[in-house]
Amino acid sequence: MRVLDLLEMLRDISKNETVWGYLDHKIYALVNIEVFNDQLFIVLGEKNNSLKNWELLFMLNKKERFNLPIFMKLDKKNHQVFGLRLDDKRIILH
């Protein structure tokens, strides 16, 4: 998935919902984003609170990032983002 695709999906969801990442059969908090080698990485961590939808939209909504592929990053594992689902007032990227 590209940044532009994710932006389009997130715009229709409540801005105050939190965004989480699903990796290795576990749900992790979104901590930050990093851009490296023309790829965007959503950094995951084991925290109790995650970024809100409006915070992620603000960080992603830069014209130079629109066509970058999105990956989730946890330690040394990377996983490309293919979609999202809504669950109990939270957004889960997978």
C-alpha positions in Angstrom: 0.0 0.0 0.0 1.1 3.5 -0.7 0.8 6.5 1.6 -1.8 8.1 -0.6 -4.0 4.9 -0.4 -3.8 4.9 3.4 -4.6 8.6 3.6 -7.7 8.1 1.6 -8.9 5.3 3.9 -8.1 7.1 7.1 -9.8 10.4 6.2 -13.3 8.7 6.5 -12.6 7.5 10.1 -13.0 9.5 13.3 -9.9 11.7 13.9 -9.7 10.7 17.6 -9.5 6.9 17.2 -6.2 5.4 17.9 -4.2 3.6 15.2 -2.4 0.3 16.0 -0.4 -2.2 14.0 -0.9 -6.0 13.8 2.3 -7.9 13.4 3.3 -11.5 14.4 -0.2 -12.2 15.8 0.0 -9.3 18.3 -1.3 -5.7 18.3 1.3 -3.0 18.9 1.1 0.8 19.4 2.2 3.1 16.6 5.0 5.2 18.0 6.5 7.2 15.1 7.2 7.2 11.4 10.6 7.1 9.6 11.4 7.6 5.9 14.4 5.6 4.6 15.5 4.7 1.1 12.2 5.8 -0.5 10.2 3.8 1.9 8.0 4.9 4.8 8.2 2.9 8.1 5.6 3.0 10.8 7.5 2.3 14.0 5.7 0.0 16.4 6.3 -0.4 20.1 4.8 -2.1 23.2 3.1 0.9 24.8 -0.4 1.3 26.2 -1.3 4.3 24.1 -0.8 4.8 20.4 -1.0 7.7 17.9 -4.4 9.0 17.1 -5.7 9.1 13.6 -5.3 12.9 13.3 -1.6 12.6 14.4 -0.9 9.9 11.8 -2.7 11.9 9.1 -0.7 15.0 9.9 2.6 13.1 9.7 1.8 11.3 6.4 0.2 14.2 4.6 3.3 15.5 2.8 3.3 15.6 -1.0 6.7 14.0 -1.3 5.5 11.0 0.6 2.4 10.2 -1.3 3.9 7.5 -3.5 6.1 5.8 -0.9 5.3 2.2 0.1 4.4 1.8 3.7 5.9 -0.8 6.1 5.5 -1.5 9.8 8.7 -1.8 11.7 9.3 -3.7 15.0 12.9 -4.2 16.1 14.5 -5.7 12.9 11.2 -7.0 11.4 9.5 -5.2 8.6 6.1 -6.0 7.2 4.3 -4.2 4.3 1.0 -2.6 5.2 -1.8 -4.2 3.1 -4.9 -2.8 4.7 -6.7 -1.9 7.8 -9.7 -2.9 9.9 -11.8 -1.2 12.6 -12.0 -2.9 16.0 -13.4 -1.6 19.3 -12.8 2.1 18.5 -9.4 1.6 17.1 -7.9 1.3 13.7 -5.6 -1.7 13.2 -3.2 -1.7 10.2 -2.2 -5.1 8.9 
